[in-house]
Amino acid sequence: MSNQNMSSEKEAKSMQENIKKAGGLFYQYRPCRRDAETIYDIENIRHGVVYAQTPLNMNDPFDSMVGFSAEKVYSECIAMLVDAMSTDEITKALVSTLLQQRAFGKMAELILSIKELKQYLYQKQTIMHQRNISLSNFIKSNAKVLSSKVPNHLRKSVLGQSLYAFMLLVANLGDVEISEENILEILKMDEMLDKLHNAAIEMRDSKYIPEIRKFLSKITVSCFSASGWNNQLMWSHYANSYAGFCVEYDFSKLKDFIGFIYPVNYTKDRPTISIKDAGLGGFSLEDGGKIINCDVDIMNIISYMLCKNTCWDYEKEWRIINVGEENTPIFINLPCVKSITLGLNMDKLCKKLITEVCAEKSIDCYELVINAENYDLERKLIDLEALIDDMDEEAAYIQLLSQQIIKTSESMNIHMSLVTDSIQKEVFDTSAFLSSLEEILDMLSNAYFVKRSLNRAGKIAGDELLSKPVPSGIATTVNMLNASVTSLSMLADTLGKNMVGLILSGKINYQEGLKASSHIGNMKELVEKINLYDWNPEFLENSKNIEEVISHYDLLIDEGNDPIYDADELKTYMDKWDGQRFIDAMGLSNDKNVLEIGVGTGRLAIQVAPLCYHFTGVDISPKTVEKAKFNLSQFENVTILCDDFLRVDFEEKQFDVIYSSLTFMHISDKLSAIKKVSEILKTDGVFVVSIDKNQNETIDYGTRTITVYPDTPENIQLYVEAIGLIVENIFETELANVFVIKKKVC
């Protein structure tokens, strides 16, 4: 900041004093809908930050965009070029005027003015009885008198600034007709003038304008209002017609530098930037037309960006301005939220989210109230501890949002199919592509709101939720959401990598590419916001169910049940969930390490162990594990573990084959289970899993009933693909759907 007239300390002190004079309290009015923007706002408040973006991305064409005058820029370019010429000042003055008039299409006016100047000079020479000397000597001898008596309209014309130079030009022309061609011929600069003209255009178009845009792309702006929480126009214009909210920040509590903080200057006259402000200090004609750079005047540019039309003065706007990397929005640390005021027409679900954040962060939360006697707005403090959550209302929200996700997913699949078909026909369907991206954003937004509602439902249920296993419907919804978010996150990464190729190949134009890239960026940010918000831990662990499962299978052993010793009829019945085809699908050989999830007493293991290098079985029932160790003791290549599969610390890529039958119905978080399988499965390894066709949420054993977590083939396939595994085959047995899944090289 070498061009600054004051030290950074003085500038910081001045900003603090201005903030204090303004009252220290600043406001952001935000719209509120069930969309990505609202999610960003809520999460930003939770994390104590505000978003700042480059002015080049703002919607208002005037807002934060530095004023630009083509004539001013061209004149400055010409001045730099002419100043670099190795010639006398009179010639420089002539060249400068000629270049400007040619550039602005005013040569005809210039020629007319020169002719009038010639007539004036001859008249003066006659009146002053000096026709006996040359016109050139007459001008040189009487320059001051001639300049002072020149007609006003000529003095005010383009000749005014270079009047003496044009007088001498008239003298040099003599009786030659005054025209553009003759003037250039006399000056012997026709070719040079063309070069200078082209150089000025080149400087303006390839240097000045790009430099300005480049610098603006490094600036980020975040806007606030000093007008209070009760500005009715702000509620209407920025808070979605009173359906949004207003965040109150206490800047007096700021301790660290967060940027240049200044009020906006409201003016009728729009300021325009100069070349030197942009860092272009001159032009060297002798050095191959090299631009001479100078320091960018940051404070000047910032002052330009703080100007707005007077029609906006009701906003009482202040701005935080920072300079950073090109086209890189930033998050400014601003953890000093004093209060949030909710609008009159706010969506109930959004309102719940805001009050939830206020309670979490100890922020005063108000509700807007219309004064019954006048046009004033009032607000009343909400007692966050007294708020009563409604389980039925939450359930209705979850159902509604889930239905919207399904509906949007169906529409997205249709659009993605259109895109795929268009690629095959070599006519890319840009409209369908952009629609699918917008639908993905909608799905992710709804996923966020479902997650918040489910967690809130868990909070409402409280001890009731802790006293019994997580309902299967909730567990399924959690798994589905996690799978969808993971899958969409991978899709966003893939699309992001392919965007440059789509633009370069001409399948999508530049503007559409920018829009698509913006959507993809929002997708990634939404995924991040969703993942940062943790699930209620009770939804992700089935500890109560685990106790129930352990108790059930221990009792089976106590009751003398062991499938290895079943009669042939019972063995045939158990094969209805797996059988020989299930074992064949593993592709066993004596060099493979195999893991069985839910080994039981060893019904399948006793057939698999002899066919592999090493066999590992894991089961959660201690009595069942003891029975399995006994039944498989004849094999030296067998290890049996008593633990929950999700908790065992296996090595990465440890197994060639993993399989499971009649076990996944006991796992509520199937996505996490499949993800773990993927982590410990070797590349090109196979995972064979049998999924019970029975969709009942309980199994009645006569003396006891246990809870299970059934799932559909469609959901299992979604989980598998979300993790990045490949379903190679699906086949049916009488009572199950068997998935043969491979792990390929990424």
DAMO-V16124 format. One record per backbone hydrogen bond with DSSP energy under -0.5 kcal/mol. CO is the residue of the C=O (numbers start at 1). NH is the residue of the N-H. Records with the same first field share a line. If there is no record, write none. Layout:
BEGIN
CO: NH, NH
END
This chain:
BEGIN
1: 4
7: 11
8: 12
9: 13
10: 14
11: 15
12: 16
13: 17
14: 18
15: 19
16: 20
17: 21
18: 22
19: 24
20: 23
24: 26, 251, 252
26: 249
27: 225
28: 30, 247
30: 245
33: 35
35: 39
36: 40
37: 41
38: 42
39: 43
40: 44
41: 45
42: 46
43: 47
44: 49
45: 48
48: 334
50: 332
52: 330
53: 221
54: 57
55: 58
62: 65
64: 66
67: 273
68: 70
69: 73
70: 74
71: 75
72: 76
73: 77
74: 78
75: 79
76: 80
77: 81
78: 82
79: 83
80: 84
81: 84
82: 85
85: 87
88: 92
89: 93
90: 94
91: 95
92: 96
93: 97
94: 98
95: 99
96: 100
97: 101
98: 102
99: 103
100: 104
101: 106, 107
102: 105
106: 110
107: 111
108: 112
109: 113
110: 114
111: 115
112: 116
113: 117
114: 118
115: 119
116: 120
117: 121
118: 122
119: 123
120: 124
121: 125
122: 126
123: 127
124: 128
125: 130
126: 129
130: 133
134: 138
135: 139
136: 140
137: 141
138: 142
142: 146
143: 147
144: 148
145: 149
146: 150
151: 154, 155
152: 156
154: 157
157: 160
159: 162
160: 163
162: 166
163: 167
164: 168
165: 169
166: 170
167: 171
168: 172
169: 173
170: 174
173: 176
177: 179
179: 183
180: 184
181: 185
182: 186
183: 187
184: 188, 189, 190
189: 193
190: 194
191: 195
192: 196
193: 197
194: 198
195: 199
196: 200
197: 201
198: 202
199: 203
200: 204
201: 205
202: 206, 207
203: 207, 208
204: 209
207: 211
208: 212
209: 213
210: 214
211: 215
212: 216
213: 217
214: 218
215: 218
216: 219
217: 327, 328
218: 324
219: 55
220: 322
221: 53
222: 320
224: 318
225: 27
228: 231
230: 232
231: 235
232: 236
233: 237
234: 238, 239
235: 239, 242
236: 241
239: 243, 244
240: 243
242: 345
243: 347
244: 343
245: 30
246: 341
247: 28, 249
248: 338, 339
249: 26, 251
250: 253
251: 254
259: 261
260: 262, 321
262: 319
264: 266
265: 267, 308
268: 270
269: 271
271: 67
274: 278
275: 278, 280
276: 279
277: 297
279: 281, 294
282: 292
283: 285
284: 289, 290
285: 288
287: 290
290: 284
291: 293
292: 281, 282
296: 298
297: 301
298: 302
299: 303
300: 304
301: 305
302: 306
303: 306
304: 307
306: 265
308: 267
309: 312
310: 313
312: 315
313: 316
315: 227
316: 226
317: 264
318: 224
319: 262, 321
320: 222
321: 260
322: 220
325: 328
327: 329
330: 52, 332
332: 50, 334
336: 250, 338
338: 364
339: 248
340: 342, 366
341: 246
342: 368
343: 346
347: 351
348: 352
349: 353
350: 354
351: 355
352: 356
353: 357
354: 358
355: 359
356: 360
357: 361
358: 362, 363
364: 340
365: 382
366: 342
367: 380
369: 378
376: 371
378: 369
380: 367
382: 384
383: 386, 387
384: 387
387: 389
389: 391
390: 394
391: 395
392: 396
393: 397
394: 398
395: 399
396: 400
397: 401
398: 402
399: 403
400: 404
401: 405
402: 406
403: 407
404: 408
405: 409
406: 410
407: 411
408: 412
409: 413
410: 414
411: 415
412: 416
413: 417
414: 418
415: 419
416: 420
417: 421
418: 422
419: 423
420: 424
421: 425
422: 427
423: 426
428: 430
429: 433
430: 434
431: 435
432: 436
433: 437
434: 438
435: 439
436: 440
437: 441
438: 442
439: 443
440: 444
441: 445
442: 446
443: 447
444: 448
445: 449
446: 450
447: 451
448: 452
449: 453
450: 454
451: 455
452: 456
453: 457
454: 458
455: 459
456: 460
457: 461
458: 462
461: 464
462: 465, 466
463: 467
465: 468
471: 475
472: 476
473: 477
474: 478
475: 479
476: 480
477: 481
478: 482
479: 483
480: 484
481: 485
482: 486
483: 487
484: 488
485: 489
486: 490
487: 491
488: 492
489: 493
490: 494
491: 495
492: 496
493: 497
494: 498
495: 499
496: 499
498: 502
499: 503
500: 504
501: 505
502: 507, 508
503: 506
509: 513
510: 514
511: 515
512: 516
513: 517
514: 518
515: 519
516: 520
517: 521
518: 522
519: 523
520: 524
521: 525
522: 526
523: 527
524: 528
525: 529
526: 530
527: 531
528: 532
529: 533
532: 534
536: 539, 540
537: 540, 541
542: 546
543: 547
544: 548
545: 549
546: 550
547: 551
548: 552
549: 553
550: 554
551: 555
552: 556
553: 557
554: 558
555: 559
556: 561
557: 560
562: 565
563: 566
567: 570, 571
568: 572
569: 573
570: 574
571: 575
573: 576
574: 577
575: 578
576: 735
579: 583
580: 584
581: 585
583: 586
584: 587
589: 592, 613
592: 613, 614
593: 656, 657
594: 616
595: 597, 659
596: 598, 618
599: 602
602: 606
604: 607, 608
605: 609
608: 611
609: 612
614: 594
615: 639
616: 596
617: 641
618: 598, 599
619: 643
620: 622
621: 625
622: 626
623: 627
624: 628
625: 629
626: 630
627: 631
628: 632
630: 633
632: 635
635: 638
637: 615
639: 617
641: 619, 643
643: 645
644: 647, 648
645: 648
648: 650
651: 654
655: 682
656: 686
657: 595
658: 688
659: 597
660: 690
663: 666
664: 667
665: 709
666: 668
668: 670
669: 673
670: 674
671: 675
672: 676
673: 677
674: 678
675: 679
676: 680
677: 681
679: 653
680: 654, 655
682: 685
685: 743
686: 658
687: 689, 741
688: 660
689: 691, 739
690: 662, 692
691: 737
697: 708
699: 701, 706
701: 703
704: 701
706: 699
712: 716
713: 717
714: 718
715: 719
716: 720
717: 721
718: 722
719: 723
720: 724, 725
726: 728, 742
729: 740
731: 738
735: 693
736: 733
737: 691, 739
738: 731
739: 689, 741
740: 728, 729
741: 687
742: 726, 744
743: 684
END
